[in-house]
Amino acid sequence: MKHDNTQHKVKEIAELACLLEPVRASGKKVVQCHGVFDLLHIGHIRHFEEAKGFGDVLVVTLTTDQHVNKGPNRPVFNEGLRAEAISALDCVDYVAINRQPMAMEAIGLLRPDFYVKGSDYRDADKDRTGGIALEEAAVTSVGGQIVYTDDIVFSSTNLINRNLPVFSESVSRYLADFSGRYSSDDIVRYLEGAASMKVLVVGETIIDEYLYCETLGKSGKEPILATRQVGREKFAGGIVPVANNVAAFCDQVTMLTFLGRPDSQEDFIRQAADPKLDQVYLYMEENAPTIVKQRFVEAYPQQKLFELYLMDDGEPNPKQVEELCTRLYELAPQYDLVIVADYGHGMLEAEAVEVLCSRARFLAINTQVNAGNRGFNIVSKYGHADFICVSENEIRLEARSRRKELREIVLDVGSRLSCGHIVITRGHDGCLAYTEKEGFFDVPAFAGDVVDRVGAGDAVFSLASLCVAQGAPAEVVGFVGNAVGAEAVATVGHRSGIQRIPLFRHIESLLK
């Protein structure tokens, strides 16, 4: 609970804007600082004290928890605690939580005479977010001025990583060791380098429906579980989020996919797809619908009860196969990278696989095992791949072995498919990354609380493919994959995709 002498300092931004009007009318100067301030430390205190010297009334605005882009485990302290800590400082007159993603709206409402940032923000060219330039423009538009403090600088993230670690001791040691070999700039360089790549993404569109239920108990007359539906959520899944993730980092992306003819849901899918995507839709035979996977979920504690598949798993129509092969034959050689997410529901059979293997300049493959393909969809259906990314369970099905040493399986599969780059995802054990030249690297998982695993493997595959195609070291590929996986499991289904700036900040946070 806040102390009475500081509680009055915490205001909503709209209320604070009104309170500042008479302050300005009296000739006093308003100063604003803005940030996350996840761990209040001496660097922040000196920053606020120096900032107060630019004017008469110091306002500190905080990034709301929802928009803290430092990874799934942040902030460590929620917005209420952060506001309370800052309001306890004598030099701070008011505190407000900014509900918007960036500071420009708050600047527009509060109209500071001086907007104060630390010296580490002085070089705008080093700010990948572009936020400083936008904030300076906002300050100038209200007649204010951006200024910088020059006192001692600490990093809240660095202090948290060293003294309040959110990871186990072994993961913290790994990150400290990894950061001695690679900087965040080294990692981000590969993600930024993907912008100029031309990428073709191929696979089935799947509609993922979540039917949220409340369990009532056993039926009175039948030995079945009775539930009451309390909500519903629908996502464009399958290849669509893969393409969206790629489009967040690449300027030229084409998505080639199959839809059904009855109930194609094309309007919904087009709306869910990134507008940047060049969308190429082919259509299945007359009676085949767009694939739908319904998941019945206990609303609290987000526990899946069972799944229902709505699809036609018959043999593909020869005309449909011919049309797909014609398109792949024409398109594949035009792209730097072809990413294939094969869900094993009939789109990618032997003829299409042969075209992909022979025509793609760089081929990245992910084959998934699920209840709908009963383990038949294994990676050896492809005669060649430049990069393979599958789960441990999927590659063990390929080897028909539960107990064989995983590295032996990887070497065998890599040799048979002439594939020199492989990532094996291992859930809470992280991933195993391999290249023929560098060997093996075990990279631990960076995830905190797991909300939902649906789509996490797709997210890892999509971003890892971009790094591999640029020649990134195996350990860097594994690191990026696990950072992406941590973000993917922190959200329900495909509610949000992987975005550039949050991922960059997450990587920086991990390596500070």
N, C-alpha and C positions, 0 to 999 in steps of 0.2 A: 504494500500500500504506500502511496506517495505521502511524504510529509506535508503538512498544511502549508509550510512556508515555500514549497516549490510547486505544489499542485496547480496553483493559479497560473503558472508560467506556460503550461501545456495547453495549446489551443488548436482548434481546427483552422486550416489555412484561410478559409473565407472569413471566419470571425476575426482572425489576426489581421487580415487586410483592412477591415473596418477600424480596428484599434490603432493602426498605424497612421490613419488619415490625420488625426489631430497632432500626432508627433511631427509629421512633415509640416503641417500648418504652422507649428510653433518655431520652425526653422531648424529643427534637429535633424541629424543625418541617420538614416537607417542602413545597417550593415547586415548582410546575409551570408551565412556559411551553409553548405549543403554537402551531405554524404551519408554513408552507411553508419560509420562510427560503431562497429560491432563490438569492439573492446576499447573502452575509454582508457586512454593512456596519456603519459606526460606530453607526447607530441601533439595530441589533440588539445590538451589544456593550454599549452603555449600558443597554439594556432588560434584558439578562441580569444585568448588575452590580447594577442597582437591585432587580431581582427577588430576587436572592440575599440582599439585605438584609432581606427579610421573614422569613427563616427560616435553616435550617442546611444543608440539602441541596437543591441545585437540579437538577431533572430537566427536560430539554427533549424534548418529543415532536414528531416530524416527520410531516407528511402524506406518505403514500407516493405515489410517482410516479403510480400509477393514479388517484388521487383528487384530483390537483391540477387544479382547474377554472379555469384561466386561458387556455384556448385550446389548439389542437392543437400549438403549438410550445413548450409549457411542460410541465414545468420545463426550464430550460436546463441545470441541474446535477442529475444523478440523485440518488436518495435516499442512496446510499452516499457520494457526495462531500459532500453536504450534512451528513450525520451526522459525517463525518470533520472537516469544517471547524469545526463547533460543538464537537465533543469536544476540539479543540485549545485552547479557552478555559479558563483556570484557574478562572474563576468557575463553570463548569458541571461538576457531579459525574457526571451520567449522561445519556445520549442514547438514545432509543428511537424506532423507526419505527412509527407507528400504521398498522395494516393496514386499519382501518375508515374509512368515508367521513368521519366526523366524530369529534370528540374525546370524546364522552360515555362511550364504552366504556373508553377509556384513563383518564379521570378516575375511573370506577367502580373500576377495578383498582388504580390508584396512590394513590387517596384523599389528595390533597394537602391540607395545611392552608391553603395559599394558592394560588390559581390566578391567574396574573398576565397581563394583557393590556395593550397599549399604549393611550395616551390616545385614539387615533383610534377605539377600540371603545367608548368610554365612553357614547356615545349609542346605545342599543340600537335606537331607532326608525329609525336610518339603515342598519341591517344588514338588507338584503333577504333574506338567507338564513335569518334567525331563529336563527342558530347561537349567538349570544351568550346569548340568553335560555335556550336549551337547555343550554348549557354551565354557566351560572350555576345552573340548577336541579340539574344533576348534581353540581356542587361542594357546593351546600347539602345535598343528600341524603347526602353522605358526611361531613358535619360541617365542611366547609371554607368558605372565604370567597373571593369574587372581588375582586381589587384591580387598580388601574391604575397604570402608571408615567407619569411626566410629563416625561421627558427629550425630547431632539430626535427628531423623527420623519422618516424617509425612506421612500420606497417602493421596494422591490426591483424591481417592475415598471417604474417610471419610470426607474430607473438602468439596467436591462437594455435598455429601449427606446432610451435615449440613448447608451449606451456599448457594449452587446453586442447590437446589433439583429439580430433573426432574419429581417428582411425586407430586400429590396434597398433601395438608397438612394432610388429613386423612390417606392417604397411608403411608406417611413419619412417622406419629405417630405409625401406625400399625407396620411398620418395626422396629422402635426403640424399641417398646414393645416386639415384637417377638424375637429380637436379645438378649433380656434379659433372655429369656427362652431357646433359642437354639442358638448354635454357628454354623458357617459354617461347622466346623468339624463334629458336630452332624448330620447335614443334609447329607453331602457328604459320611459319613460312610455307610449310607444305599445304596447309589448309587454304591460305591465301593464294598459293600458286595454282590451285585448282580452278580459279576463276576463268582462266583462258582455255581450259580443256573443253573439248566437245564430247558429250557423253550420251550414249543410247542406253536406256533402261528398259528391260524386257521382263514381262511376267504377268501373272494373272491378277486381275482386280478381285478383291474379296471385300464384301461388306461385313464389317464386324458390328454386331448389335449386342448391346448389354441390356438385359432385362433385369432390373433391380427388384428383388423380392424380399418379403418379410416372412420367415418361416412360421407357419401356424401350428405345425405338428403332424402327427400321423392322421391320415384320413380315418373317419369314423367307421367306414365300411370296407376299405381296401388297405392292404399293406403297402401304402405309398405315402410319400412326403407331400403334404399340402402347403402351398405358399400363396401369398397375396402379392401381386405386382404393385410396386410403389413408385416406379420410375422407369425410364427408357432412354438410352443414349445410342446413337448410331455414328459409326466412323467409316470412312473410305479406307480400307485396309489393303493387304496384299502389296502389290507393286506401287500403289499410289504414295504411301508415306516414304517408301524408298526413293522414289523420284523427287518428292518434295524435299527430302533431306539433301539430296544431291544438288537440287536447284538452289538451295540456300547458299551454296558455295561456288557453283558453276554458272556461267552466263548462258551457255548453250546446252540445253538438255532436251532430249526427245524421249517420250514415254510411249512404248508400243505394248498394247495390252488387248485382251479379249473381254467382251461384254456379252451378256445373253441377249436374246431377241425379246422374249416376253419379260416384262419388268426389268429392263436393262438398268434402270436407275442412273442413266447417263447424266441427267441434269444435276443430280446430287454429287456425282463423282466429279464432274467438271467444276462444280463450285468448290469442292474440297481440294482439287489439284491446284498447285501453285500457278498463277497466271503466266508466269515465265515459261512454263513447260509447253513444248510443241507436242500436242496430244494426238496420237494415232490410234484409233479404235477399230478393231476388227470384231466381227460378230459371230457367235457360235450358231450351231444349227437351230432350227426353228423352235424346238421344245426345250432348249437348254437355257435356264435363267442365269443371270449374273450370280456368281457364288455368294451365298450368305451364310455366315456362321453366327448363330445366336448363342450367347453365353448367359445362363441364368445365374445371377449373382446375389448372394445374401448381402443386402445393402450395408449392414454392419455385422461383422468386420470386413467387408469387401471380400467375402469368400465365395469362390465359384462353386456352383452346385453340379451343373452338367452343361453339355453343349448339344446343339442341334444344327446339323448341316443341311442346307437347302441347295442342292446342286444335282447336275446330271453327270454321273461318272462313267458314262458309256464311251465307246470308241469314238474318236474325233471323226468328223465328216471329211472325206478325201478332198472335197473342194475347199473346206476350211484350212486343211493342212497345206494345200497348194498355195492358197492366198498368203498364209503366214510365211511360208518359205520364200515366196517371191519377194515379199517386203523385206525379209531379213537379208536375202541375197543382195538386194539393192542398197539397203541402209548400212549394214554392219561395217563395210570398209570405209565409210565416210567419217567414222568417229574414232577419236583417240582411245576411247575406252567403251567397252560394252559390258554393262552390269546385268547379270541374269539372276533373278530371284525365282527359283523354280519350286513352286509349292506342290507339284506332283498331282495336279487335278486335270491333266489331259491336254493342256495347251502345248507343252514342249515335249513332243515325242521324237522318235529316232530321226526323222527327216529334218525337222527344225534344228535338232541338236547338231547334226552333221553340218548344216549350213553355218551355224554359229561358230563351231570349232574351226572351220576352214576359212571363214571370211572375216572374222573379227581380228583387228590389229592387236588388241589387248583384251583378253576375255577374263572377267571376274565372275566366279560361279558360287552360288549358295543353293544347295538342294536341301529341302526341309522334309523331315519325316513327321507325319501327323496321322491322326485317326482316319483321315480320308484317303490316304494312300497306303496304309498298312505296312509301312516299311519297305515298299518297293522303290521308292524314289531316292536312290543312292547316287553319290557323286560320280561313280564309275560309268554311269550312262553317258558321260561326256568323255570323249577320247583324249581331250587335251584341255588344259586351262592354264592361264598365266597366274591366276590367284584363286585360291579356294578358301572360303570362310564357312565353317560348319561347326555344330556343337560336338562335344565329346561323344554324346550318345549317337549322333548321326554317323560319325566316322567309325565308331565301334560296330555299328550295323554293317557298314561297308566291309569291315574286316571280319565280321561274324565272330567277334570275340569280346567278352566282357572284361577279361583279365589281362590280356596281352599288354605289354608296356606301351603306353600311348605314343612315345617317340618312335618306336619301331613301326607302329601303324602309319604314322605321318610319313616316315621315310619311304615305306612301301607304296602308299598312295601317291606321293609326290613323284616317285620313279615311274609308276605305271601311267600317270597322266602327264608326264614331262612337265610337272608344275614345280617351279622353284620358290613359290611364296605361298605359305599356308598359315592361317590363324584358326586355332581351335578354341571356341568359347567354352568355359567351364563353370558358369554360374557363379556361386559365391567363392569359387577358387580362382576367379579371374580368367586368364587366357594363356595359351601356349602359342608363341609366335615363332615362325621358322622361315629361314631362307637357306637355299642351297649353299650360298657363300658364307653366311654368318653363323649358321647353326640355330640352336634353340634358345628362347628366352621365356622364362616364366614371369608374367606380369600379374600382380595381385589385383583383386577387385577393389574399386573405389566407392561402391554403392553404400548408402546408409540404409534407411528403411526402404524395403521393397514394397511398392504399392501394387504394381502389376507388371508381369514379365512379358505380356503380349507386345510384340513389335520390337523388343530390345535387341534380339539377334539381327533383325533387319537393319536397325539403326547402326549397330556396330559394323555390319557388312558394308553398308553404303559409304560410310566415311573412311573405313579402312581401305576400301578399293581405290578411293581418290589418292590416298597417300602411297599405296603400293605402286600405282601406275606412274607416279613421279619418282620412284626409286628411293623412297624413304627407308631408313634402317628398320629392321624387323622389330626391334624393341620400341621404336617410336610408333610403329603401326599398332603394336599391342597396347601401348600407353593411350593413344588416341581412341582406340576401340573401347578400352575400359572406361575412359572418361565419358565417352558418348553413352555407353551402356548404363553408367550411373545416372545420367540424366533421363534416359529412356524408362528405367524402372521406377522413377519417382513420380510418374504420372499415369493416369488410367488410360489404357488402350492407346489410341492415337490422338488423344485430346490436344497435345501440343507436340510439334516436331523439334528437331535439333536446329538451332539457329546460330548464326555466326558469332555475334557479340557475346551472348551468354556462354557459349563454348570457349571462346578465347579467354574470358574472365575466369571460367572454371579452371582452365589449364594453368593460368597465371596463379590462381589461388593454390592449386595443388603443389606448385613448384616454388612457392615463396618460403 
